[in-house]
């Protein structure tokens, strides 16, 4: 993966913490580029002229266990400051000769910390403030060369520092909102200790990516993009639209699994906001034919992915001198494709990382692969895209195929489209659409008894799903107003033939996923 050498960077070494991505995002929010690497990444893979600091994340393991994640002393010999958080603190202490002890009870939640305000890590921080703890071990005795810089009522050593080597460590988590002055602590580390100049911003990113795209794509060479109308592909298209002349070819494949009127809306929006022409292909019959009789969700995904490759390949074969394939891959996609500790279980096949490039002999252009979702939206705004395109709810690559449980037919698609449209329009009319991360309807392979008029019915069930999230890594079900849900339920049952029951999904991720399949 190419490096953003023009920006200073702070590398986060990941030991499996649920907060690792949050650390990187917080550092970026204060104007410094941050990159996540596995804890066992060799230092030569990230230690270049742009490196100004290293943060060791927390993690679920104990440094007292055999086989606990470790790093080599070479991390401390790079000459850049190091900040250890939670597990990272215990690891620093252990490697430096300190004593680690099991806590009598796991400390999880808020605590009042007292800090040494003269330490550069705590500049402009009150002597006492609230922090967030999450640990089962703690440092029982200081390593040689370290001093104590923070404590709580129950934890005598909540922060340590070796000023000569510029190594710092905290038992609490400054990256979470529950820590009152956590952002200032990270600012102090980045600016006061690492010497950051704050060169990470969307404007500089745009200039750098446009220059990179123009440098890579030669005269007469073509770039193709699989365009869906979603946020990621739209912002990717906007960058390419600005960077390239006539040799950019966005391709929209209508797989027949889109929402109501969505294919038409995608084409209209593209024509209004881009200079290049959108190549639209209606492949509804091909996709639905391939899915005939298929009920297994993973088979659906694989069939749709393979069919998309076939249709896309055939379409771009008519475009002259195609050398590059552009994708809207985001940084979380890249991170999730690399496991911290060995191979991870496949929950469901991913639509961005892997697959398409293996089938097509093109070089990849992935201008968003360093960005989180909130940064992508900020990028799109800076490129002049309207809010409704940037805040469109996420939509899965397989479309409604994974929102119809069981067999996919044209009739079932029509039922789901109508129900989903009622739900989404109701959210927009009520002002709730922008308050949730993602909302949709699911058609279940279940029929239930009902009464309409004086007649008994035996018809289908629709489940409504709405979730709140920051980046889809975790999600909680949205507390929509009951009056709104009641109106949506009544409208669906009254207006969508074949539906006599509506349910609302109140499960969170984890243990559930956002999508049902």
N, C-alpha and C positions, 0 to 999 in steps of 0.2 A: 504494500500500500504506500503510495507516494506521500512524502512528508510536506507539511506546511512550514518550510524552513524560514519563510519571511516573518513568522510570528514567534516571539518568545513562548515557551511552553512550560507548564508544570505537569509532570507525569504523576498519575494516580496508579499505584500498584494495587491490584485488586486481590484481596484475600477472601472474597466471597460475601462481603457485606451487602445487605439489602440497600444500603445508602451509597454504594460506590458511584453510581451514575449521578446521584444528587451532589456528591462532592465535586465532580467535574463540572456540573452545571453551575454550581455556586461560584466556582473559580472563574468560569467564563462570564458570569453575570457581573463580576467586578472588573472585567476588561482584560483578562489574561487567558490565553488559549490553554485548555487542559485536555490531556490525552490519557485514556485508560489503557493499561497494559496488564496482562496476567502477572501474578506475583513472581513467577519463575521465568519471566522473559529475560533473556540475556541483556546485560546493560548496554552492549554495543548496538542493540536494536532500537534504543531510544535516546542514548546519550550522545547528542550531537551539539553543535554550536548554539542551537536554540534552547537547550535545556537550562532552566534557571532554578528549578526546585523539584522535590519529590515528596509526595504524600503517600503514606502507607495507610490503607483503609482498615476498617474493622473487619470482623469475620466471625463465623459461628464456631470455629475450632478453638481449642485451648493449646497454648504453647507448651503446656505440661504433658500433652499427649504424644505418644510415638507417632511419627508421620505427620505432625502438624506442619502446615505450610511455612517454609523458611525462605530467607534470602541470604545471599552471600555478603561478606563484609565489603565487597567491591562497590555496593550501593553507597556506602558511607565514604568511599575514597574518590568519588567523582568530583568533589570540591564544590558541590551545590548543597544548599540547606535541605534538611529532611524534617518532615512533620509526621509523627505517628499518631494515629487515632485509635483508641480502644485496643483492639488486638494489636494494632501497629505499635502502640505504646509498650505493651507487654513484650512484644518481639524485640523492640529496641533495648529494653531493659535486660532481657535474657541474653541477647547477643553481646551486651556490654558488661556482663558479669553481675547484674542485679538479681534479687530474689523475687520470684513470682509465687504467689500463694493463692489457694482456692478461697474464694469468698464464702462465708458461712451461709449466706443466702444470696441468690442472684439479685443484683441491683438493677431495676428497670424502671425508668420514669424520671421525674423531675428531682433535682437536688439543688441546694444552694452552695455555690462554690465561692471560696475566698482566694483571690489571686494576688500575685506580686505585681502590682501595677507599674513597677519600674522595669519589668522585663519587656523587651521590644514586642513580644507576642501579644502583650496585654495593654499596649498604648491606647488611651482613650476608652478603656474598659473600667467600669466601677469595681471597687474592691470586692463587693459581693453582688452576685447576680444568679439567676436561675439557668441551669444547664440540663441537658438530657443525658441520662446514663443508660447503658445497656451492656452489662458485663457479668461474668461469673468468676473471673480471676482478677487479681490486682497486684500491683507492685508492692512487695512487703519491705524491701530494702533497696536503697538507691545504688545504682551502679557507680563505679569509680568515675570521677570527672563530672558527674551530674549533680545538679541542685534541684531542690523542690521548688516549684513555682505556683502550685495550686493545691488546695485541700478542700474537703467537705467535712461535715460533722462526723460522718461514718468512714471517711477515706482520707487518711493522713497524707497520702501521696496521690493526688489527682492530676498532677502535671509536673513534668521534669524538663530540664534543659542542660545541654552541654554547650556552653556559650563559645568555647574555643573551636569546636567543630561545627557549630551552628546546627545542632540536632535538638529538636523539640518533640515533646510527646504529651498528649492529653488523654485522660481516661474517658472524657465525655465527647459528645458529637457536636462540633460547632456548625455542621452543615444542615442540621434540622431546624425547623422554625421554632421548636420548643426551647432551644438555647437562645437566650435573649440577645446576646451580643455576638453570636456566632459569625455573622457576616463580617463584622469588624475584625474578629480574630483572624479570619482568612485573609482579609485585606492586609492586616499587619504582617502576616507571614509572606504574602506575595510581594508587597511593596517595600516594607521596612526591612525585611530580612533577605528576600530573594532579589530585590532590586528591580522589580517589574516596571516597565514603562507604560503598560496599559495599551498595547497595540492591537488588541483583539476587539474588533467591532464589525458590524455588518457591512458598512461601506467599504472597508479595506478588504473584506472577504469577497465582495462583488468584484472589485477591481482585480484582485488576484486570480479569481476563477475565470473571469473573462479573458485575461491575459494568457492564462494556462490553456484554455480551450483554443484560442487563436493560434497559440504556439504549436499545439498538437495537430490541429486539423490543417492539412496543406491545401493549396489551391486545387480545386477540382475534386477533392475528397468529400464524401457525403457522410452525414451523421443521421441515424434513424433513432426515433424514440417511441416506445410503446406508451401512448398517451391514454389516460383513463378519465381525466377530469378531476381526479383527486388532488389534494393539496400538494403532495410530493411531486407528482408528474407535472402539475401545473407550474410550480416554481422552477423545476428543472427546465421546462419548456421556455419559461420567461428568460432564464439565463442564456439558453442557447439562442433564443430569438434575438437577444441583444448582441450576442457575441459573433454570430455567423451571418453570412450573406444568404444566398439562395440555396446553399447546400445542406439545409436542415429539413428533415422530412419527419414530422410527427404523424404517427399512425394510430388511429382509434379503431379497435376491433369491437364491434357490438356482438357480444356472445349470446344475446337473447336472455340474459340473466340480470339485466339492469332494472332499476326501479322505474316507476311510472313516468313516462315522457323524458327519462334521463338521457337517452341517446340523442334526442333532438336538442335538449338543453345544453349538453356538452358541446355539440357542434356550433350552436348559436353563440355561446360564451367565447369559444375559441376564436370565431370569426370577428368578434367585437374587440378582443383585447390583444390579438397577435397579428404580426405582419405576414407570417408564413401561412400557407394553406394547410388545413388538416385533411389528411387522407383517411376517409371513413370507409370501413368495410362491414357490411351486414352479413354476419356468419351465423345467424340464429339457427337456421335449419341444420347446419353441420354440428353445432354444439349440442342441440337438443337431441339430435339423432344419436350422437355418441353416448349421451347420458340415459338413453331409453332403458328403463328397468333397473338402473343402478340406485342402490340405497345406502351403501357404505360411504361414510363421509370422506375417508381418506382416498377411496377410489374416485369419488367425485372430483376431488382436488387434482389428483394425478391426471385424470381424463381431460379435465378443463385445461390444465397446464400444457399437456401434450398437444391438444387441439389448438391452443393459442399459438404454440410454436409453429405448427403446420400452417396456420392461416397467416401468421406474421411473416414467416419465411417466404411463402408464396408471394405476399404483397411486396416485400422489400426486394425480391428478386428482379422486379421491374424497375428498380431505382438505380441510376447509374453510379458506379464506383463507390459503393458503400464500404467504408472502412471502419466506422465507429458505431457502436451501440450505446446510447445514453440510457441511464436508469436513475430512478429517484430513490436510490438506496440511502437510508439515514444511518447515523452513527449507532443508535440502539440496535439496528439490524446487524451491523458489523460486530458489535459487542456480543450479542446473543449467539452469533455463529461461532464464537470462541469460548469454550468452557473453561472456567477457572480451575477446576480440579477434575480432569479427565473428561470422558465423553458424557454428554448429557442426554436425557431421554427426549425423544421427539414427541412433543405434544401434538403438533400438526405441522405439515410441511409449510415452509415459508415461501411467499410469492416473490420476494425481492432478491434474497441472497442465494445464488445457485440456480441451476436449471437452464435458463435461456442462453447464457454465454457459452455453455458447453456444446450447444447445438449449432451455434452460429460462429463462423470464423471471423469475428469482429473484435477490435479492441474496445475495452469498456471506458466510457466517460461517466463518472459518478460524482458530479459536482457537489452533492449534498451529503456525501458519506461521512463528513466530519461534523455534521450538525444534528442537534436535538430538534424535536418537533417545534418547540417554541421559537427556536432560532430560524427554522424554515419559514414560519409564518412572518417573523420580523423581516426576513430576507424578501419574501414576497411583497410585503408592504413597501419596502424600500424600492422594489422594482415597479411599483405602481399598480399592483393587482388589487382589485376590489375586495372588501372584507368578506362578502358572501362566498367568494371562491376560496379564500384562505381559511375560513372557519367552517367549511363544509364538514360534516361528520365523516369520520373514517368509513370506508366501504371496502369489504374484503375482495381480494382479487377474484375468487370464484363467484362473487356476486350472490344473488338470491339462492343459488344452489345449496349453500350452507345455512340458509335460513328456511329452507323447506326440509323438514325431517322426513326421510323416506323418499319415495319415488318423485321425480321431477316430471311434470307434464305441463302443457300449455295452460290447461284449465287451472291447475294448482298455482302456477305462476300468476295468472290473472287475479286469483283470489288474494294472494299475498300482496301483490302490487297495490290493489285497491285499499286493503287494510293498512298497509304501511304508509300509503299516501295520506290517509286520514290522520294517522298518528303524527306524522311529520308536519303536516299543514296545521294541525291543532297546536303543536308545540310552538311553531313560528307565530301563529296568531295570538297566542297567549304570552309571548315573550320569553318562553322557557327554553327555546331551542339553543340559544347561546349559553345557557346556564349548565348544560350537560355536555359531556365529552362525546357521547355517541348514543343514538336512540334508533330503534328499529322494531319491526314486528317479525315474529317467527310463526310459521304454519306447522302445527303438530300433526303427526299421523294418528290422531285420536278423534273419535266421534263421541259425543255425549248427548244425553236426552235433554230436550228443552221443550218449551211451549211457546208458540207464536200464534196469536189469536186464540182460537179454540182448538188448534191442532197440535198434536205431538210432533216434535222434530227430532231428528237424529243426525246431527251435523258436526262440523269441524270446530276445533279450538285454535284460537290465536293467542300467542303469548307476546306481551309487550316487554321490551327490555330498554332501560335507560340507565347509563352509568356515569359517574363522575370520576375523572382521572386526570393525571398530569401528562403521562406518557404511555399509558396502556400497560405498563409493567405490573401495576396493581390497579384495582378499580373497586369502587363501592357503588351500590345501587342508588339511583337518584331518588330523593324524597320529593317526588312531584306532588302538587296539590291533589288531594283526593277528588275535588270537584272536577278538575281537568281530566283525571283518569276516568271518572264516571261518564263525562261527556264523550270521551273517545270510545269507551266501551259501547255506549248506547248507539253512537253513530255507526260504528263498525257492524254491530249486529243488525241494525236497521237497513243499512245500505249495501252490505256485501253479502250477496247470496251464498249460502253454504256455511255461514258462520253463526253459531248460536251461543258461544261462550268466549269470554276474553279474560285472560289471567295476566298478572303483573309479576315479573321475575324480581325477587328481592334477595338474590344471592350475590356475593361479592367475589372478586378475583384477588388471591385465591380464597377458597378452594375451586370455585367455578372458573371458567374462562369467560371472556366477554361474549364471544359468539357461542352459539349452541353446538355447532359442529366445527 
